[in-house]
Amino acid sequence: MSRTKTYVIVALVVLAVLANASGGLRDLFGISVFGASKEHGWADGLFLLVAAILASLTLR
């Protein structure tokens, strides 16, 4: 893979982890990071992780 493709995949994975962390913080402590619900954070994290997987499969 080229360097740009690797950066795109890493960025998607990092954003997925951050979205899941925001959902987890909201779930555990009731802290709202961006004003979104905990379900919104979890769903966004899963969507971004699926996007990273699809990008890694298609950008070979």
C-alpha distance matrix in Angstrom:
0.0 3.7 6.6 8.2 6.3 6.6 10.1 11.0 10.5 12.4 14.9 15.6 16.2 18.4 20.3 20.8 22.3 24.5 25.7 26.6 28.3 30.3 31.5 32.3 34.3 36.2 36.9 38.1 39.8 40.3 38.4 37.0 34.1 33.6 36.7 34.8 36.0 34.5 33.6 31.8 29.7 28.9 28.1 25.8 23.9 23.5 22.5 19.7 18.5 18.6 16.7 13.9 13.9 14.1 11.2 8.9 10.7 10.7 7.4 5.8
3.7 0.0 3.8 5.5 5.4 6.4 8.8 10.2 11.0 12.5 14.4 15.8 16.9 18.5 20.3 21.5 22.9 24.6 26.1 27.4 28.8 30.6 32.1 33.1 34.8 36.6 37.7 38.9 40.3 40.6 38.4 36.9 33.7 33.1 36.3 34.8 36.4 35.2 34.5 32.3 30.2 29.9 29.1 26.4 24.8 24.9 23.6 20.5 19.9 20.3 17.9 15.2 16.1 16.0 12.6 11.2 13.4 12.7 9.0 8.6
6.6 3.8 0.0 3.8 5.5 5.1 6.3 8.8 10.0 10.5 12.2 14.4 15.4 16.3 18.3 20.0 21.1 22.4 24.2 25.8 26.7 28.5 30.3 31.3 32.6 34.6 35.9 36.9 38.1 38.5 36.1 34.6 31.3 30.9 34.2 33.0 34.8 33.6 33.3 31.1 28.7 28.7 28.3 25.4 23.6 24.2 23.2 19.8 19.3 20.4 17.9 15.1 16.6 17.1 13.6 12.4 15.3 15.0 11.3 11.6
8.2 5.5 3.8 0.0 3.8 5.4 5.1 6.3 8.8 9.9 10.5 12.4 14.4 15.3 16.5 18.4 20.1 21.0 22.5 24.4 25.6 26.9 28.7 30.1 31.3 33.0 34.5 35.8 36.9 36.9 34.5 32.7 29.4 28.5 31.8 30.6 32.6 31.8 31.3 28.8 26.7 27.0 26.2 23.1 21.8 22.6 21.0 17.7 17.9 18.8 15.8 13.5 15.6 15.6 11.8 11.8 14.7 13.7 10.2 11.6
6.3 5.4 5.5 3.8 0.0 3.8 5.4 5.1 6.3 8.6 9.9 10.8 12.5 14.3 15.5 16.7 18.6 20.1 21.2 22.8 24.4 25.9 27.3 28.6 30.3 31.9 33.0 34.5 35.9 35.9 33.8 32.1 29.0 28.2 31.2 29.6 31.2 30.2 29.4 27.1 25.1 24.9 24.0 21.2 19.8 20.0 18.5 15.4 15.2 15.6 12.9 10.5 12.1 12.0 8.3 8.0 10.9 10.2 6.7 8.5
6.6 6.4 5.1 5.4 3.8 0.0 3.8 5.4 5.2 6.1 8.5 10.0 10.6 12.2 14.2 15.3 16.6 18.3 19.9 21.2 22.4 24.3 25.9 26.8 28.4 30.4 31.4 32.5 33.9 34.4 32.2 30.8 27.7 27.4 30.6 29.0 30.5 29.1 28.7 26.7 24.2 23.9 23.5 20.8 18.8 19.3 18.5 15.1 14.3 15.5 13.4 10.2 11.9 12.9 9.6 8.3 11.8 12.2 9.2 10.0
10.1 8.8 6.3 5.1 5.4 3.8 0.0 3.8 5.5 5.1 6.0 8.5 9.9 10.4 12.1 14.0 15.3 16.3 18.1 19.9 20.8 22.3 24.3 25.4 26.5 28.5 29.9 31.0 32.1 32.3 29.9 28.4 25.1 24.7 28.0 26.8 28.6 27.5 27.4 25.1 22.6 22.9 22.6 19.5 17.8 19.0 18.0 14.3 14.4 16.1 13.6 10.8 13.4 14.4 11.1 10.9 14.5 14.6 11.7 13.3
11.0 10.2 8.8 6.3 5.1 5.4 3.8 0.0 3.8 5.5 5.1 6.2 8.7 10.0 10.6 12.3 14.4 15.4 16.4 18.4 19.9 21.1 22.7 24.2 25.6 27.1 28.5 30.0 31.2 31.1 28.9 27.0 23.9 23.1 26.2 24.7 26.5 25.6 25.0 22.6 20.5 20.7 20.0 16.9 15.6 16.5 15.0 11.5 12.0 13.3 10.4 8.1 11.1 11.6 8.2 9.1 12.6 12.2 9.9 12.4
10.5 11.0 10.0 8.8 6.3 5.2 5.5 3.8 0.0 3.8 5.4 5.1 6.3 8.6 9.9 10.5 12.4 14.3 15.3 16.6 18.3 20.0 21.2 22.4 24.3 25.9 26.9 28.3 29.9 30.0 28.1 26.6 23.7 23.3 26.2 24.3 25.6 24.3 23.6 21.6 19.3 18.9 18.4 15.7 13.8 14.2 13.3 9.9 9.3 10.7 8.6 5.4 8.0 9.4 6.7 6.6 10.3 11.1 9.4 11.4
12.4 12.5 10.5 9.9 8.6 6.1 5.1 5.5 3.8 0.0 3.8 5.4 5.1 6.1 8.6 9.8 10.6 12.3 14.2 15.3 16.4 18.3 20.0 20.8 22.3 24.4 25.5 26.5 27.8 28.3 26.2 25.0 22.0 22.0 25.2 23.7 25.0 23.5 23.4 21.5 18.7 18.6 18.8 16.0 13.7 14.8 14.6 11.0 10.3 12.8 11.2 7.9 10.6 12.7 10.4 9.9 13.6 14.8 12.9 14.5
14.9 14.4 12.2 10.5 9.9 8.5 6.0 5.1 5.4 3.8 0.0 3.8 5.5 5.1 6.1 8.5 9.9 10.5 12.2 14.2 15.2 16.4 18.4 19.7 20.9 22.6 24.2 25.4 26.4 26.5 24.1 22.5 19.3 19.0 22.3 20.9 22.7 21.6 21.7 19.4 16.7 17.3 17.3 14.1 12.3 14.2 13.5 9.7 10.3 12.9 10.8 8.6 12.0 13.6 11.2 11.9 15.5 16.0 14.3 16.6
15.6 15.8 14.4 12.4 10.8 10.0 8.5 6.2 5.1 5.4 3.8 0.0 3.8 5.5 5.2 6.1 8.7 9.9 10.4 12.2 14.1 15.3 16.6 18.2 19.8 21.2 22.4 24.1 25.4 25.3 23.3 21.6 18.8 18.2 21.1 19.2 20.6 19.5 19.0 16.7 14.4 14.5 14.1 11.1 9.4 10.7 9.8 6.0 6.8 9.2 7.3 5.5 9.2 10.7 9.1 10.3 13.6 14.2 13.4 16.0
16.2 16.9 15.4 14.4 12.5 10.6 9.9 8.7 6.3 5.1 5.5 3.8 0.0 3.8 5.4 5.0 6.2 8.6 9.8 10.5 12.2 14.2 15.4 16.3 18.2 20.0 20.8 22.1 23.8 24.1 22.4 21.2 18.6 18.8 21.6 19.6 20.5 18.7 18.5 16.9 14.1 13.6 13.9 11.5 8.7 9.9 10.4 7.0 5.9 9.3 8.8 6.2 8.9 11.6 10.7 10.8 14.0 15.6 15.0 16.9
18.4 18.5 16.3 15.3 14.3 12.2 10.4 10.0 8.6 6.1 5.1 5.5 3.8 0.0 3.8 5.4 5.1 6.2 8.6 9.9 10.4 12.3 14.3 15.1 16.3 18.4 19.7 20.6 21.8 22.3 20.1 19.1 16.1 16.6 19.8 18.4 19.7 18.0 18.5 16.8 13.5 13.8 14.9 12.2 9.5 11.9 12.5 9.1 9.1 12.6 11.9 9.8 12.7 15.2 14.0 14.2 17.6 19.0 17.9 19.9
20.3 20.3 18.3 16.5 15.5 14.2 12.1 10.6 9.9 8.6 6.1 5.2 5.4 3.8 0.0 3.8 5.4 5.0 6.1 8.6 9.7 10.5 12.4 14.0 15.1 16.6 18.2 19.7 20.7 20.5 18.3 16.7 13.8 13.6 16.7 15.2 16.7 15.6 15.9 13.7 10.8 11.7 12.3 9.1 7.3 10.2 10.3 7.0 8.5 11.8 10.8 9.8 13.2 15.0 14.0 15.2 18.3 19.2 18.6 21.1
20.8 21.5 20.0 18.4 16.7 15.3 14.0 12.3 10.5 9.8 8.5 6.1 5.0 5.4 3.8 0.0 3.8 5.4 5.1 6.2 8.5 9.9 10.7 12.2 14.2 15.5 16.4 18.1 19.7 19.7 18.1 16.8 14.5 14.6 17.1 14.9 15.6 13.8 13.6 12.0 9.1 8.9 9.5 7.1 4.2 6.8 7.7 5.1 5.6 9.1 9.3 8.7 11.3 13.5 13.5 14.5 17.2 18.6 18.6 20.9
22.3 22.9 21.1 20.1 18.6 16.6 15.3 14.4 12.4 10.6 9.9 8.7 6.2 5.1 5.4 3.8 0.0 3.8 5.5 5.1 6.0 8.6 9.9 10.2 12.0 14.1 14.9 15.9 17.6 18.2 16.6 15.9 13.7 14.8 17.4 15.5 16.0 13.7 14.3 13.4 9.8 9.6 11.5 9.7 6.4 9.0 11.0 8.8 8.3 12.1 12.8 11.5 13.6 16.5 16.4 16.7 19.5 21.3 21.1 23.0
24.5 24.6 22.4 21.0 20.1 18.3 16.3 15.4 14.3 12.3 10.5 9.9 8.6 6.2 5.0 5.4 3.8 0.0 3.8 5.4 4.9 6.2 8.6 9.6 10.3 12.3 14.0 15.0 15.9 16.1 13.9 13.0 10.3 11.3 14.3 13.0 14.1 12.5 13.8 12.3 8.7 9.8 11.9 9.6 7.4 11.0 12.3 10.2 10.9 14.5 14.6 13.8 16.5 18.9 18.5 19.3 22.2 23.6 23.2 25.4
25.7 26.1 24.2 22.5 21.2 19.9 18.1 16.4 15.3 14.2 12.2 10.4 9.8 8.6 6.1 5.1 5.5 3.8 0.0 3.8 5.4 5.1 6.4 8.6 10.0 10.8 12.3 14.3 15.4 14.9 13.2 11.7 9.6 9.9 12.2 10.2 11.0 9.5 10.3 8.6 5.1 6.6 8.3 6.1 4.8 8.5 9.7 8.5 10.0 13.0 13.4 13.5 16.1 18.0 18.2 19.5 22.0 23.2 23.3 25.8
26.6 27.4 25.8 24.4 22.8 21.2 19.9 18.4 16.6 15.3 14.2 12.2 10.5 9.9 8.6 6.2 5.1 5.4 3.8 0.0 3.8 5.4 5.0 6.1 8.6 9.9 10.3 12.1 14.0 14.1 13.2 12.5 11.3 12.4 14.1 11.7 11.4 8.7 9.4 9.2 5.6 5.0 8.0 7.5 4.9 7.7 10.3 9.8 9.9 13.0 14.4 14.3 16.1 18.5 19.2 20.0 22.3 24.0 24.4 26.6
28.3 28.8 26.7 25.6 24.4 22.4 20.8 19.9 18.3 16.4 15.2 14.1 12.2 10.4 9.7 8.5 6.0 4.9 5.4 3.8 0.0 3.8 5.3 4.9 6.0 8.5 9.5 10.2 11.6 12.3 10.9 10.9 9.5 11.7 13.7 12.2 12.1 9.6 11.5 11.4 7.6 8.2 11.5 10.7 8.5 11.5 13.9 12.9 13.1 16.4 17.5 17.0 19.0 21.6 21.9 22.5 25.1 26.9 26.9 28.9
30.3 30.6 28.5 26.9 25.9 24.3 22.3 21.1 20.0 18.3 16.4 15.3 14.2 12.3 10.5 9.9 8.6 6.2 5.1 5.4 3.8 0.0 3.8 5.4 5.1 6.2 8.5 10.0 10.5 10.1 8.2 7.4 6.1 8.1 9.9 8.6 9.0 7.3 9.9 9.2 5.8 7.9 10.9 10.0 9.1 12.4 14.2 13.6 14.7 17.7 18.4 18.5 20.9 23.0 23.2 24.4 26.9 28.3 28.4 30.7
31.5 32.1 30.3 28.7 27.3 25.9 24.3 22.7 21.2 20.0 18.4 16.6 15.4 14.3 12.4 10.7 9.9 8.6 6.4 5.0 5.3 3.8 0.0 3.8 5.5 5.2 6.1 8.6 10.1 9.4 9.1 8.4 8.6 10.0 10.6 8.3 7.1 4.2 6.6 7.0 4.2 5.2 8.6 9.0 8.5 11.0 13.2 13.5 14.4 16.9 18.2 18.8 20.6 22.7 23.5 24.7 26.8 28.4 28.9 31.3
32.3 33.1 31.3 30.1 28.6 26.8 25.4 24.2 22.4 20.8 19.7 18.2 16.3 15.1 14.0 12.2 10.2 9.6 8.6 6.1 4.9 5.4 3.8 0.0 3.8 5.3 4.9 6.0 8.2 9.0 9.1 10.0 10.4 12.8 13.4 11.6 10.2 6.8 9.3 10.6 7.8 7.7 11.4 12.1 10.6 12.8 15.6 15.7 15.8 18.6 20.3 20.3 21.8 24.3 25.2 25.9 28.1 30.0 30.5 32.4
34.3 34.8 32.6 31.3 30.3 28.4 26.5 25.6 24.3 22.3 20.9 19.8 18.2 16.3 15.1 14.2 12.0 10.3 10.0 8.6 6.0 5.1 5.5 3.8 0.0 3.8 5.4 5.2 5.6 6.5 5.8 7.4 8.0 11.2 11.8 11.2 10.3 8.0 11.4 12.2 9.5 10.6 14.1 14.3 13.2 15.9 18.3 18.1 18.5 21.5 22.8 22.7 24.6 27.1 27.6 28.4 30.8 32.6 32.7 34.8
36.2 36.6 34.6 33.0 31.9 30.4 28.5 27.1 25.9 24.4 22.6 21.2 20.0 18.4 16.6 15.5 14.1 12.3 10.8 9.9 8.5 6.2 5.2 5.3 3.8 0.0 3.8 5.7 5.6 4.3 4.7 5.5 7.6 10.0 9.6 8.6 7.2 5.3 9.1 10.1 8.5 10.0 13.2 13.7 13.6 16.1 18.2 18.5 19.5 22.0 23.3 23.8 25.7 27.8 28.6 29.7 32.0 33.5 33.9 36.3
36.9 37.7 35.9 34.5 33.0 31.4 29.9 28.5 26.9 25.5 24.2 22.4 20.8 19.7 18.2 16.4 14.9 14.0 12.3 10.3 9.5 8.5 6.1 4.9 5.4 3.8 0.0 3.8 6.0 5.9 7.9 9.3 11.4 13.6 12.9 11.3 8.7 5.8 8.7 11.0 9.7 9.8 13.1 14.6 14.1 15.8 18.4 19.3 19.6 21.9 23.8 24.3 25.7 27.9 29.1 30.0 32.0 33.8 34.5 36.7
38.1 38.9 36.9 35.8 34.5 32.5 31.0 30.0 28.3 26.5 25.4 24.1 22.1 20.6 19.7 18.1 15.9 15.0 14.3 12.1 10.2 10.0 8.6 6.0 5.2 5.7 3.8 0.0 3.8 6.1 8.0 10.6 12.5 15.5 15.1 14.2 12.2 9.4 12.4 14.6 12.7 12.8 16.4 17.5 16.5 18.4 21.2 21.6 21.6 24.3 26.2 26.2 27.6 30.2 31.2 31.7 33.9 35.9 36.4 38.3
39.8 40.3 38.1 36.9 35.9 33.9 32.1 31.2 29.9 27.8 26.4 25.4 23.8 21.8 20.7 19.7 17.6 15.9 15.4 14.0 11.6 10.5 10.1 8.2 5.6 5.6 6.0 3.8 0.0 3.8 5.4 8.8 11.0 14.3 13.8 13.8 12.4 10.6 14.2 15.7 14.0 15.0 18.4 19.1 18.4 20.8 23.3 23.4 23.9 26.7 28.1 28.2 29.9 32.4 33.1 33.8 36.2 38.0 38.3 40.4
40.3 40.6 38.5 36.9 35.9 34.4 32.3 31.1 30.0 28.3 26.5 25.3 24.1 22.3 20.5 19.7 18.2 16.1 14.9 14.1 12.3 10.1 9.4 9.0 6.5 4.3 5.9 6.1 3.8 0.0 3.8 6.3 9.5 12.0 10.8 11.0 9.5 8.7 12.3 13.6 12.6 14.1 17.1 17.8 17.9 20.3 22.4 22.8 23.8 26.3 27.6 28.1 30.0 32.1 32.8 34.0 36.2 37.7 38.1 40.5
38.4 38.4 36.1 34.5 33.8 32.2 29.9 28.9 28.1 26.2 24.1 23.3 22.4 20.1 18.3 18.1 16.6 13.9 13.2 13.2 10.9 8.2 9.1 9.1 5.8 4.7 7.9 8.0 5.4 3.8 0.0 3.8 6.2 9.3 8.9 9.9 9.8 9.4 13.2 13.5 11.9 14.2 17.1 17.0 17.0 19.9 21.7 21.6 22.8 25.6 26.4 26.7 29.0 31.1 31.4 32.6 35.2 36.5 36.5 39.0
37.0 36.9 34.6 32.7 32.1 30.8 28.4 27.0 26.6 25.0 22.5 21.6 21.2 19.1 16.7 16.8 15.9 13.0 11.7 12.5 10.9 7.4 8.4 10.0 7.4 5.5 9.3 10.6 8.8 6.3 3.8 0.0 3.8 5.8 5.2 6.5 7.4 8.3 11.7 11.1 10.0 13.0 15.3 14.8 15.4 18.5 19.7 19.6 21.4 24.0 24.5 25.1 27.6 29.3 29.5 31.1 33.6 34.6 34.7 37.4
34.1 33.7 31.3 29.4 29.0 27.7 25.1 23.9 23.7 22.0 19.3 18.8 18.6 16.1 13.8 14.5 13.7 10.3 9.6 11.3 9.5 6.1 8.6 10.4 8.0 7.6 11.4 12.5 11.0 9.5 6.2 3.8 0.0 3.8 5.8 7.2 9.3 9.8 12.9 11.5 9.5 12.9 15.0 13.6 14.0 17.5 18.4 17.6 19.6 22.4 22.5 22.8 25.6 27.4 27.1 28.7 31.4 32.3 32.1 34.8
33.6 33.1 30.9 28.5 28.2 27.4 24.7 23.1 23.3 22.0 19.0 18.2 18.8 16.6 13.6 14.6 14.8 11.3 9.9 12.4 11.7 8.1 10.0 12.8 11.2 10.0 13.6 15.5 14.3 12.0 9.3 5.8 3.8 0.0 3.8 5.4 8.7 10.4 12.7 10.3 9.3 13.1 14.3 12.5 13.8 17.2 17.3 16.7 19.3 21.7 21.3 22.2 25.2 26.4 26.1 28.1 30.7 31.2 31.0 34.0
36.7 36.3 34.2 31.8 31.2 30.6 28.0 26.2 26.2 25.2 22.3 21.1 21.6 19.8 16.7 17.1 17.4 14.3 12.2 14.1 13.7 9.9 10.6 13.4 11.8 9.6 12.9 15.1 13.8 10.8 8.9 5.2 5.8 3.8 0.0 3.8 6.8 9.5 11.8 9.8 10.0 13.6 14.6 13.6 15.5 18.4 18.6 18.8 21.3 23.4 23.3 24.6 27.3 28.4 28.5 30.6 32.9 33.4 33.6 36.6
34.8 34.8 33.0 30.6 29.6 29.0 26.8 24.7 24.3 23.7 20.9 19.2 19.6 18.4 15.2 14.9 15.5 13.0 10.2 11.7 12.2 8.6 8.3 11.6 11.2 8.6 11.3 14.2 13.8 11.0 9.9 6.5 7.2 5.4 3.8 0.0 3.8 6.6 8.2 6.1 6.8 10.2 11.0 10.4 12.5 15.1 15.4 16.0 18.5 20.3 20.5 22.1 24.5 25.5 26.0 28.2 30.2 30.8 31.3 34.3
36.0 36.4 34.8 32.6 31.2 30.5 28.6 26.5 25.6 25.0 22.7 20.6 20.5 19.7 16.7 15.6 16.0 14.1 11.0 11.4 12.1 9.0 7.1 10.2 10.3 7.2 8.7 12.2 12.4 9.5 9.8 7.4 9.3 8.7 6.8 3.8 0.0 3.8 5.4 5.1 6.6 8.9 10.0 10.8 12.6 14.6 15.5 16.8 18.7 20.3 21.2 22.8 24.7 25.9 26.9 28.9 30.7 31.6 32.4 35.2
34.5 35.2 33.6 31.8 30.2 29.1 27.5 25.6 24.3 23.5 21.6 19.5 18.7 18.0 15.6 13.8 13.7 12.5 9.5 8.7 9.6 7.3 4.2 6.8 8.0 5.3 5.8 9.4 10.6 8.7 9.4 8.3 9.8 10.4 9.5 6.6 3.8 0.0 3.8 5.4 5.2 6.3 8.6 10.0 10.8 12.6 14.3 15.6 16.8 18.6 20.1 21.3 22.9 24.6 25.7 27.3 29.1 30.4 31.3 33.8
33.6 34.5 33.3 31.3 29.4 28.7 27.4 25.0 23.6 23.4 21.7 19.0 18.5 18.5 15.9 13.6 14.3 13.8 10.3 9.4 11.5 9.9 6.6 9.3 11.4 9.1 8.7 12.4 14.2 12.3 13.2 11.7 12.9 12.7 11.8 8.2 5.4 3.8 0.0 3.8 5.4 5.1 6.0 8.5 9.9 10.6 12.1 14.2 15.4 16.5 18.2 19.9 21.2 22.5 24.1 25.8 27.2 28.4 29.7 32.3
31.8 32.3 31.1 28.8 27.1 26.7 25.1 22.6 21.6 21.5 19.4 16.7 16.9 16.8 13.7 12.0 13.4 12.3 8.6 9.2 11.4 9.2 7.0 10.6 12.2 10.1 11.0 14.6 15.7 13.6 13.5 11.1 11.5 10.3 9.8 6.1 5.1 5.4 3.8 0.0 3.8 5.5 5.2 6.0 8.5 10.0 10.5 12.2 14.2 15.4 16.3 18.2 20.0 21.0 22.2 24.3 25.8 26.6 27.7 30.6
29.7 30.2 28.7 26.7 25.1 24.2 22.6 20.5 19.3 18.7 16.7 14.4 14.1 13.5 10.8 9.1 9.8 8.7 5.1 5.6 7.6 5.8 4.2 7.8 9.5 8.5 9.7 12.7 14.0 12.6 11.9 10.0 9.5 9.3 10.0 6.8 6.6 5.2 5.4 3.8 0.0 3.8 5.5 5.2 6.1 8.7 9.9 10.6 12.3 14.4 15.3 16.5 18.5 20.0 20.9 22.5 24.5 25.6 26.3 29.0
28.9 29.9 28.7 27.0 24.9 23.9 22.9 20.7 18.9 18.6 17.3 14.5 13.6 13.8 11.7 8.9 9.6 9.8 6.6 5.0 8.2 7.9 5.2 7.7 10.6 10.0 9.8 12.8 15.0 14.1 14.2 13.0 12.9 13.1 13.6 10.2 8.9 6.3 5.1 5.5 3.8 0.0 3.8 5.5 5.2 6.3 8.7 10.1 10.7 12.5 14.3 15.4 16.7 18.5 19.9 21.3 22.9 24.4 25.5 27.8
28.1 29.1 28.3 26.2 24.0 23.5 22.6 20.0 18.4 18.8 17.3 14.1 13.9 14.9 12.3 9.5 11.5 11.9 8.3 8.0 11.5 10.9 8.6 11.4 14.1 13.2 13.1 16.4 18.4 17.1 17.1 15.3 15.0 14.3 14.6 11.0 10.0 8.6 6.0 5.2 5.5 3.8 0.0 3.8 5.4 5.2 6.1 8.6 9.9 10.7 12.3 14.3 15.4 16.5 18.2 20.0 21.3 22.4 23.8 26.4
25.8 26.4 25.4 23.1 21.2 20.8 19.5 16.9 15.7 16.0 14.1 11.1 11.5 12.2 9.1 7.1 9.7 9.6 6.1 7.5 10.7 10.0 9.0 12.1 14.3 13.7 14.6 17.5 19.1 17.8 17.0 14.8 13.6 12.5 13.6 10.4 10.8 10.0 8.5 6.0 5.2 5.5 3.8 0.0 3.8 5.5 5.0 6.1 8.5 9.9 10.4 12.2 14.3 15.2 16.2 18.3 20.0 20.8 21.7 24.6
23.9 24.8 23.6 21.8 19.8 18.8 17.8 15.6 13.8 13.7 12.3 9.4 8.7 9.5 7.3 4.2 6.4 7.4 4.8 4.9 8.5 9.1 8.5 10.6 13.2 13.6 14.1 16.5 18.4 17.9 17.0 15.4 14.0 13.8 15.5 12.5 12.6 10.8 9.9 8.5 6.1 5.2 5.4 3.8 0.0 3.8 5.4 5.2 6.2 8.7 9.8 10.5 12.4 14.3 15.1 16.5 18.5 19.9 20.6 23.1
23.5 24.9 24.2 22.6 20.0 19.3 19.0 16.5 14.2 14.8 14.2 10.7 9.9 11.9 10.2 6.8 9.0 11.0 8.5 7.7 11.5 12.4 11.0 12.8 15.9 16.1 15.8 18.4 20.8 20.3 19.9 18.5 17.5 17.2 18.4 15.1 14.6 12.6 10.6 10.0 8.7 6.3 5.2 5.5 3.8 0.0 3.8 5.5 5.1 6.2 8.5 9.8 10.6 12.3 14.1 15.3 16.7 18.3 19.6 21.9
22.5 23.6 23.2 21.0 18.5 18.5 18.0 15.0 13.3 14.6 13.5 9.8 10.4 12.5 10.3 7.7 11.0 12.3 9.7 10.3 13.9 14.2 13.2 15.6 18.3 18.2 18.4 21.2 23.3 22.4 21.7 19.7 18.4 17.3 18.6 15.4 15.5 14.3 12.1 10.5 9.9 8.7 6.1 5.0 5.4 3.8 0.0 3.8 5.5 5.2 6.2 8.7 10.0 10.6 12.2 14.3 15.4 16.3 17.8 20.5
19.7 20.5 19.8 17.7 15.4 15.1 14.3 11.5 9.9 11.0 9.7 6.0 7.0 9.1 7.0 5.1 8.8 10.2 8.5 9.8 12.9 13.6 13.5 15.7 18.1 18.5 19.3 21.6 23.4 22.8 21.6 19.6 17.6 16.7 18.8 16.0 16.8 15.6 14.2 12.2 10.6 10.1 8.6 6.1 5.2 5.5 3.8 0.0 3.8 5.4 4.9 6.2 8.7 9.8 10.2 12.2 14.2 15.1 15.8 18.5
18.5 19.9 19.3 17.9 15.2 14.3 14.4 12.0 9.3 10.3 10.3 6.8 5.9 9.1 8.5 5.6 8.3 10.9 10.0 9.9 13.1 14.7 14.4 15.8 18.5 19.5 19.6 21.6 23.9 23.8 22.8 21.4 19.6 19.3 21.3 18.5 18.7 16.8 15.4 14.2 12.3 10.7 9.9 8.5 6.2 5.1 5.5 3.8 0.0 3.8 5.3 5.0 6.3 8.6 9.7 10.6 12.5 14.2 15.1 17.2
18.6 20.3 20.4 18.8 15.6 15.5 16.1 13.3 10.7 12.8 12.9 9.2 9.3 12.6 11.8 9.1 12.1 14.5 13.0 13.0 16.4 17.7 16.9 18.6 21.5 22.0 21.9 24.3 26.7 26.3 25.6 24.0 22.4 21.7 23.4 20.3 20.3 18.6 16.5 15.4 14.4 12.5 10.7 9.9 8.7 6.2 5.2 5.4 3.8 0.0 3.8 5.4 5.0 6.1 8.5 9.9 10.6 12.2 13.9 16.1
16.7 17.9 17.9 15.8 12.9 13.4 13.6 10.4 8.6 11.2 10.8 7.3 8.8 11.9 10.8 9.3 12.8 14.6 13.4 14.4 17.5 18.4 18.2 20.3 22.8 23.3 23.8 26.2 28.1 27.6 26.4 24.5 22.5 21.3 23.3 20.5 21.2 20.1 18.2 16.3 15.3 14.3 12.3 10.4 9.8 8.5 6.2 4.9 5.3 3.8 0.0 3.8 5.4 5.1 6.0 8.5 9.9 10.4 11.6 14.4
13.9 15.2 15.1 13.5 10.5 10.2 10.8 8.1 5.4 7.9 8.6 5.5 6.2 9.8 9.8 8.7 11.5 13.8 13.5 14.3 17.0 18.5 18.8 20.3 22.7 23.8 24.3 26.2 28.2 28.1 26.7 25.1 22.8 22.2 24.6 22.1 22.8 21.3 19.9 18.2 16.5 15.4 14.3 12.2 10.5 9.8 8.7 6.2 5.0 5.4 3.8 0.0 3.8 5.5 5.0 6.1 8.6 9.9 10.2 12.5
13.9 16.1 16.6 15.6 12.1 11.9 13.4 11.1 8.0 10.6 12.0 9.2 8.9 12.7 13.2 11.3 13.6 16.5 16.1 16.1 19.0 20.9 20.6 21.8 24.6 25.7 25.7 27.6 29.9 30.0 29.0 27.6 25.6 25.2 27.3 24.5 24.7 22.9 21.2 20.0 18.5 16.7 15.4 14.3 12.4 10.6 10.0 8.7 6.3 5.0 5.4 3.8 0.0 3.8 5.4 5.2 6.3 8.7 10.0 11.5
14.1 16.0 17.1 15.6 12.0 12.9 14.4 11.6 9.4 12.7 13.6 10.7 11.6 15.2 15.0 13.5 16.5 18.9 18.0 18.5 21.6 23.0 22.7 24.3 27.1 27.8 27.9 30.2 32.4 32.1 31.1 29.3 27.4 26.4 28.4 25.5 25.9 24.6 22.5 21.0 20.0 18.5 16.5 15.2 14.3 12.3 10.6 9.8 8.6 6.1 5.1 5.5 3.8 0.0 3.8 5.4 5.1 6.1 8.3 10.5
11.2 12.6 13.6 11.8 8.3 9.6 11.1 8.2 6.7 10.4 11.2 9.1 10.7 14.0 14.0 13.5 16.4 18.5 18.2 19.2 21.9 23.2 23.5 25.2 27.6 28.6 29.1 31.2 33.1 32.8 31.4 29.5 27.1 26.1 28.5 26.0 26.9 25.7 24.1 22.2 20.9 19.9 18.2 16.2 15.1 14.1 12.2 10.2 9.7 8.5 6.0 5.0 5.4 3.8 0.0 3.8 5.4 5.2 5.6 8.5
8.9 11.2 12.4 11.8 8.0 8.3 10.9 9.1 6.6 9.9 11.9 10.3 10.8 14.2 15.2 14.5 16.7 19.3 19.5 20.0 22.5 24.4 24.7 25.9 28.4 29.7 30.0 31.7 33.8 34.0 32.6 31.1 28.7 28.1 30.6 28.2 28.9 27.3 25.8 24.3 22.5 21.3 20.0 18.3 16.5 15.3 14.3 12.2 10.6 9.9 8.5 6.1 5.2 5.4 3.8 0.0 3.8 5.7 5.5 6.7
10.7 13.4 15.3 14.7 10.9 11.8 14.5 12.6 10.3 13.6 15.5 13.6 14.0 17.6 18.3 17.2 19.5 22.2 22.0 22.3 25.1 26.9 26.8 28.1 30.8 32.0 32.0 33.9 36.2 36.2 35.2 33.6 31.4 30.7 32.9 30.2 30.7 29.1 27.2 25.8 24.5 22.9 21.3 20.0 18.5 16.7 15.4 14.2 12.5 10.6 9.9 8.6 6.3 5.1 5.4 3.8 0.0 3.8 5.8 6.3
10.7 12.7 15.0 13.7 10.2 12.2 14.6 12.2 11.1 14.8 16.0 14.2 15.6 19.0 19.2 18.6 21.3 23.6 23.2 24.0 26.9 28.3 28.4 30.0 32.6 33.5 33.8 35.9 38.0 37.7 36.5 34.6 32.3 31.2 33.4 30.8 31.6 30.4 28.4 26.6 25.6 24.4 22.4 20.8 19.9 18.3 16.3 15.1 14.2 12.2 10.4 9.9 8.7 6.1 5.2 5.7 3.8 0.0 3.8 5.7
7.4 9.0 11.3 10.2 6.7 9.2 11.7 9.9 9.4 12.9 14.3 13.4 15.0 17.9 18.6 18.6 21.1 23.2 23.3 24.4 26.9 28.4 28.9 30.5 32.7 33.9 34.5 36.4 38.3 38.1 36.5 34.7 32.1 31.0 33.6 31.3 32.4 31.3 29.7 27.7 26.3 25.5 23.8 21.7 20.6 19.6 17.8 15.8 15.1 13.9 11.6 10.2 10.0 8.3 5.6 5.5 5.8 3.8 0.0 3.8
5.8 8.6 11.6 11.6 8.5 10.0 13.3 12.4 11.4 14.5 16.6 16.0 16.9 19.9 21.1 20.9 23.0 25.4 25.8 26.6 28.9 30.7 31.3 32.4 34.8 36.3 36.7 38.3 40.4 40.5 39.0 37.4 34.8 34.0 36.6 34.3 35.2 33.8 32.3 30.6 29.0 27.8 26.4 24.6 23.1 21.9 20.5 18.5 17.2 16.1 14.4 12.5 11.5 10.5 8.5 6.7 6.3 5.7 3.8 0.0
